[in-house]
Amino acid sequence: MSDVLASASEVSSMMASSPVVIIDTRNPDAYAAGHIPGAVNMHEIFTYLATSTPEGIAELKSKFADAFGAAGLSGKETAIVYEQSMNSGFGQSCRGYYLLGVLGYPSTKVLHGGFDAWTAAGLPVSTEAAKPMAATFPIDPAGASILIDAKTMLAALSTPDIAILDVRDVDEWIADSSSPYGKEFCPRKGRIPGARWLEWYRMMKPTGEGPRFKSKDEILAECATVGVTPDTPVYLYCFKGARASNTYLALKNAGVKDVRMYFGSWNEWSRDPSLPIESGLPIKAAA
Protein backbone atom coordinates (compact mmCIF):
# COMPACT_ATOMS: atom_id res chain seq x y z
CA MET A 1 0.00 0.00 0.00
CA SER A 2 0.96 3.62 0.00
CA ASP A 3 3.59 4.96 2.31
CA VAL A 4 1.07 6.20 4.90
CA LEU A 5 1.35 2.72 6.39
CA ALA A 6 4.80 1.87 7.75
CA SER A 7 5.95 -1.58 8.81
CA ALA A 8 7.60 -2.14 12.17
CA SER A 9 11.03 -2.38 10.52
CA GLU A 10 10.40 0.83 8.58
CA VAL A 11 9.41 2.63 11.77
CA SER A 12 12.52 1.34 13.52
CA SER A 13 14.70 2.62 10.66
CA MET A 14 12.98 6.02 10.68
CA MET A 15 13.56 6.35 14.44
CA ALA A 16 17.28 5.85 13.84
CA SER A 17 17.63 8.15 10.85
CA SER A 18 15.13 11.04 10.97
CA PRO A 19 13.17 13.20 13.42
CA VAL A 20 10.02 11.37 14.53
CA VAL A 21 7.44 11.58 17.29
CA ILE A 22 5.83 8.24 18.16
CA ILE A 23 2.26 8.45 19.47
CA ASP A 24 0.71 5.54 21.39
CA THR A 25 -3.11 5.75 21.34
CA ARG A 26 -3.74 2.85 23.73
CA ASN A 27 -5.05 3.19 27.25
CA PRO A 28 -2.56 4.27 29.94
CA ASP A 29 -2.37 0.79 31.50
CA ALA A 30 -1.36 -0.81 28.20
CA TYR A 31 1.17 1.96 27.63
CA ALA A 32 2.64 1.52 31.13
CA ALA A 33 3.01 -2.23 30.60
CA GLY A 34 5.25 -1.66 27.59
CA HIS A 35 5.50 0.64 24.58
CA ILE A 36 7.79 1.67 21.75
CA PRO A 37 10.75 3.48 23.35
CA GLY A 38 10.12 7.23 23.45
CA ALA A 39 6.44 6.92 22.51
CA VAL A 40 4.06 9.50 23.98
CA ASN A 41 0.74 8.21 25.31
CA MET A 42 -2.30 10.07 23.88
CA HIS A 43 -5.36 7.93 24.61
CA GLU A 44 -7.67 10.95 24.15
CA ILE A 45 -7.17 10.47 20.42
CA PHE A 46 -9.60 7.58 20.88
CA THR A 47 -11.83 8.74 23.72
CA TYR A 48 -12.64 12.31 22.69
CA LEU A 49 -16.26 12.77 21.57
CA ALA A 50 -16.48 15.63 19.07
CA THR A 51 -19.38 17.80 17.98
CA SER A 52 -19.51 19.61 14.67
CA THR A 53 -20.86 22.96 15.81
CA PRO A 54 -18.46 25.85 15.11
CA GLU A 55 -17.61 25.87 18.82
CA GLY A 56 -17.11 22.09 18.85
CA ILE A 57 -14.79 22.16 15.84
CA ALA A 58 -12.79 25.04 17.33
CA GLU A 59 -12.43 23.11 20.60
CA LEU A 60 -11.35 19.97 18.72
CA LYS A 61 -8.63 21.84 16.84
CA SER A 62 -7.39 23.69 19.90
CA LYS A 63 -7.34 20.60 22.12
CA PHE A 64 -5.40 18.44 19.70
CA ALA A 65 -3.04 21.15 18.47
CA ASP A 66 -2.09 21.66 22.12
CA ALA A 67 -1.77 17.92 22.76
CA PHE A 68 0.28 17.21 19.64
CA GLY A 69 2.47 20.22 20.40
CA ALA A 70 3.03 18.93 23.94
CA ALA A 71 4.04 15.60 22.38
CA GLY A 72 6.78 17.41 20.46
CA LEU A 73 5.35 17.90 16.98
CA SER A 74 6.61 21.12 15.38
CA GLY A 75 6.11 20.31 11.70
CA LYS A 76 9.66 19.08 11.21
CA GLU A 77 9.04 15.60 12.62
CA THR A 78 7.10 12.71 11.12
CA ALA A 79 4.27 11.68 13.42
CA ILE A 80 3.99 7.89 13.72
CA VAL A 81 0.75 6.70 15.33
CA TYR A 82 -0.02 3.21 16.59
CA GLU A 83 -2.58 1.11 18.47
CA GLN A 84 -2.41 -2.51 19.69
CA SER A 85 -3.44 -4.13 16.39
CA MET A 86 -5.38 -2.86 13.39
CA ASN A 87 -8.76 -4.11 14.64
CA SER A 88 -8.45 -4.05 18.43
CA GLY A 89 -8.88 -0.31 18.98
CA PHE A 90 -11.76 0.51 16.60
CA GLY A 91 -9.36 2.30 14.26
CA GLN A 92 -7.87 4.54 16.94
CA SER A 93 -4.42 4.88 15.34
CA CYS A 94 -6.16 5.91 12.12
CA ARG A 95 -8.18 8.42 14.13
CA GLY A 96 -4.85 9.99 15.09
CA TYR A 97 -3.88 10.06 11.40
CA TYR A 98 -7.19 11.74 10.55
CA LEU A 99 -6.95 14.31 13.36
CA LEU A 100 -3.45 15.25 12.25
CA GLY A 101 -4.87 15.59 8.73
CA VAL A 102 -7.63 17.92 9.94
CA LEU A 103 -4.94 20.08 11.52
CA GLY A 104 -2.94 20.00 8.28
CA TYR A 105 0.14 18.26 9.67
CA PRO A 106 2.62 17.66 6.83
CA SER A 107 3.91 14.15 7.61
CA THR A 108 2.02 11.34 9.35
CA LYS A 109 2.34 7.56 9.23
CA VAL A 110 0.48 4.70 10.90
CA LEU A 111 2.36 1.65 12.18
CA HIS A 112 0.81 -1.15 10.12
CA GLY A 113 -0.09 -3.97 12.47
CA GLY A 114 0.28 -1.80 15.55
CA PHE A 115 2.22 -2.67 18.68
CA ASP A 116 1.63 -6.37 18.01
CA ALA A 117 3.68 -6.04 14.81
CA TRP A 118 6.42 -4.23 16.72
CA THR A 119 6.74 -6.93 19.40
CA ALA A 120 6.42 -9.74 16.81
CA ALA A 121 9.45 -8.27 15.05
CA GLY A 122 11.44 -8.54 18.29
CA LEU A 123 12.01 -4.79 18.50
CA PRO A 124 12.75 -3.10 21.84
CA VAL A 125 10.03 -2.23 24.33
CA SER A 126 10.19 0.29 27.16
CA THR A 127 8.18 0.86 30.33
CA GLU A 128 9.67 4.30 30.91
CA ALA A 129 7.23 7.17 30.37
CA ALA A 130 8.34 9.57 27.66
CA LYS A 131 9.38 13.12 28.54
CA PRO A 132 8.83 14.95 25.26
CA MET A 133 10.15 18.40 24.47
CA ALA A 134 7.07 20.55 23.90
CA ALA A 135 6.83 22.32 20.55
CA THR A 136 4.57 24.86 18.88
CA PHE A 137 2.22 22.83 16.71
CA PRO A 138 1.64 24.36 13.25
CA ILE A 139 -2.02 24.38 12.16
CA ASP A 140 -2.69 24.53 8.41
CA PRO A 141 -6.34 25.60 7.99
CA ALA A 142 -6.54 23.83 4.62
CA GLY A 143 -6.67 20.47 6.40
CA ALA A 144 -10.12 21.23 7.78
CA SER A 145 -11.70 20.53 4.37
CA ILE A 146 -11.69 16.79 5.21
CA LEU A 147 -14.01 17.42 8.18
CA ILE A 148 -17.71 18.04 7.52
CA ASP A 149 -20.42 19.12 9.92
CA ALA A 150 -24.00 17.95 10.40
CA LYS A 151 -25.36 20.67 8.09
CA THR A 152 -23.06 19.57 5.28
CA MET A 153 -24.06 15.93 5.79
CA LEU A 154 -27.73 16.90 5.80
CA ALA A 155 -27.28 18.75 2.50
CA ALA A 156 -25.62 15.65 1.02
CA LEU A 157 -28.86 13.68 1.49
CA SER A 158 -30.26 15.49 -1.54
CA THR A 159 -27.03 15.20 -3.55
CA PRO A 160 -27.01 11.73 -5.11
CA ASP A 161 -23.52 12.21 -6.56
CA ILE A 162 -22.10 12.05 -3.02
CA ALA A 163 -21.78 8.57 -1.52
CA ILE A 164 -22.60 8.57 2.19
CA LEU A 165 -20.84 5.56 3.68
CA ASP A 166 -21.86 4.10 7.04
CA VAL A 167 -18.99 1.89 8.22
CA ARG A 168 -20.44 0.78 11.57
CA ASP A 169 -21.08 -2.80 12.67
CA VAL A 170 -24.19 -4.56 11.39
CA ASP A 171 -26.23 -4.23 14.60
CA GLU A 172 -25.87 -0.45 14.42
CA TRP A 173 -26.65 -0.36 10.69
CA ILE A 174 -29.97 -2.19 11.10
CA ALA A 175 -30.86 -0.11 14.20
CA ASP A 176 -30.60 -2.91 16.74
CA SER A 177 -27.94 -0.96 18.69
CA SER A 178 -27.14 2.74 18.96
CA SER A 179 -23.40 2.37 19.61
CA PRO A 180 -20.50 0.06 20.52
CA TYR A 181 -20.91 1.35 24.10
CA GLY A 182 -24.32 -0.24 24.55
CA LYS A 183 -27.56 -0.55 22.64
CA GLU A 184 -29.19 2.42 24.39
CA PHE A 185 -26.14 4.71 24.67
CA CYS A 186 -27.64 7.18 22.17
CA PRO A 187 -31.27 8.36 22.18
CA ARG A 188 -31.99 7.09 18.67
CA LYS A 189 -30.97 4.02 16.70
CA GLY A 190 -30.72 3.89 12.94
CA ARG A 191 -28.68 5.37 10.12
CA ILE A 192 -28.46 8.50 8.02
CA PRO A 193 -31.03 8.23 5.21
CA GLY A 194 -29.59 7.13 1.89
CA ALA A 195 -26.35 5.85 3.41
CA ARG A 196 -24.60 2.86 1.90
CA TRP A 197 -23.15 0.24 4.24
CA LEU A 198 -19.45 -0.65 3.96
CA GLU A 199 -18.45 -2.21 7.26
CA TRP A 200 -15.01 -1.05 8.35
CA TYR A 201 -13.71 -4.60 8.85
CA ARG A 202 -13.92 -5.07 5.07
CA MET A 203 -10.90 -2.81 4.60
CA MET A 204 -8.69 -5.41 6.28
CA LYS A 205 -7.94 -9.11 6.10
CA PRO A 206 -6.44 -11.64 8.49
CA THR A 207 -2.81 -12.65 7.99
CA GLY A 208 -0.47 -14.92 9.89
CA GLU A 209 0.85 -11.77 11.57
CA GLY A 210 -2.55 -10.33 12.49
CA PRO A 211 -5.00 -8.03 10.67
CA ARG A 212 -3.59 -5.92 7.84
CA PHE A 213 -5.14 -3.54 5.35
CA LYS A 214 -6.13 -5.06 2.03
CA SER A 215 -4.31 -4.05 -1.15
CA LYS A 216 -5.36 -1.00 -3.15
CA ASP A 217 -7.16 -3.14 -5.74
CA GLU A 218 -8.94 -5.18 -3.06
CA ILE A 219 -10.15 -2.00 -1.36
CA LEU A 220 -11.38 -0.56 -4.66
CA ALA A 221 -13.21 -3.85 -5.28
CA GLU A 222 -14.94 -3.49 -1.89
CA CYS A 223 -15.85 0.10 -2.79
CA ALA A 224 -17.29 -1.03 -6.12
CA THR A 225 -19.83 -3.22 -4.30
CA VAL A 226 -21.48 -0.03 -3.00
CA GLY A 227 -21.05 1.99 -6.19
CA VAL A 228 -17.95 3.95 -5.18
CA THR A 229 -15.15 4.59 -7.69
CA PRO A 230 -11.96 6.63 -7.23
CA ASP A 231 -13.86 9.66 -8.61
CA THR A 232 -16.89 9.37 -6.29
CA PRO A 233 -17.06 12.03 -3.55
CA VAL A 234 -17.38 10.09 -0.27
CA TYR A 235 -18.72 11.26 3.11
CA LEU A 236 -17.93 8.78 5.89
CA TYR A 237 -19.41 8.33 9.32
CA CYS A 238 -19.47 5.78 12.15
CA PHE A 239 -20.24 6.35 15.84
CA LYS A 240 -17.52 8.85 16.76
CA GLY A 241 -15.08 8.92 13.86
CA ALA A 242 -12.70 6.08 14.83
CA ARG A 243 -13.84 3.20 12.61
CA ALA A 244 -14.50 5.74 9.85
CA SER A 245 -10.88 6.92 10.21
CA ASN A 246 -9.74 3.37 9.45
CA THR A 247 -11.87 3.46 6.28
CA TYR A 248 -10.70 7.00 5.50
CA LEU A 249 -7.07 5.86 5.49
CA ALA A 250 -7.93 2.81 3.37
CA LEU A 251 -9.85 4.80 0.75
CA LYS A 252 -7.27 7.58 0.52
CA ASN A 253 -4.48 5.02 0.18
CA ALA A 254 -6.43 3.21 -2.54
CA GLY A 255 -6.76 6.39 -4.59
CA VAL A 256 -10.29 7.60 -3.86
CA LYS A 257 -9.72 11.29 -4.49
CA ASP A 258 -12.34 13.12 -2.40
CA VAL A 259 -12.94 11.51 1.00
CA ARG A 260 -14.30 13.51 3.94
CA MET A 261 -15.70 12.57 7.30
CA TYR A 262 -18.63 13.65 9.39
CA PHE A 263 -16.61 13.41 12.60
CA GLY A 264 -19.54 14.04 14.95
CA SER A 265 -21.00 10.87 13.43
CA TRP A 266 -23.89 8.94 14.97
CA ASN A 267 -23.10 10.12 18.49
CA GLU A 268 -24.01 13.65 17.42
CA TRP A 269 -26.60 12.97 14.69
CA SER A 270 -28.76 10.74 16.87
CA ARG A 271 -28.99 13.37 19.62
CA ASP A 272 -30.60 16.00 17.37
CA PRO A 273 -34.26 15.06 16.86
CA SER A 274 -34.52 17.48 13.93
CA LEU A 275 -32.16 15.32 11.86
CA PRO A 276 -33.76 12.49 9.84
CA ILE A 277 -32.96 8.82 10.35
CA GLU A 278 -33.83 5.47 8.81
CA SER A 279 -34.19 2.35 10.92
CA GLY A 280 -34.78 -1.35 10.44
CA LEU A 281 -33.64 -3.20 7.37
CA PRO A 282 -32.86 -0.99 4.36
CA ILE A 283 -35.77 -0.73 1.95
CA LYS A 284 -33.99 -2.68 -0.80
CA ALA A 285 -33.00 -5.43 1.59
CA ALA A 286 -36.49 -5.72 2.99
CA ALA A 287 -38.18 -5.92 -0.42
Buried (B, 14 or more C-beta within 10 A) or exposed (E): BEEBBBBBEBBBEBBEEEEBBBBBBBBEEBBEEBBBBBBBBBBEBBEBEBBBBEEBBEBBBEBBBEBBBBBBBBBEBBBBBBBBBBBBBBBBBBBBBBBBBBBBBEBBBBBBBBBBBBBEBEBEBEEEEBEBEEBEBBBEEEBBEBBBBBEBBBEBBEEEEBBBBBBBBEBBBBBEBBBBEEEEBBEBBBBBEBBBBBBBBBBBEEEEBBBBBBEBEBBBEBBEEBEBEEEBBBBBBBBBBBBBBBBBBBBBBBBBEBBBBBBBBBBBBBEEEEBEBBEEEBEEEEE
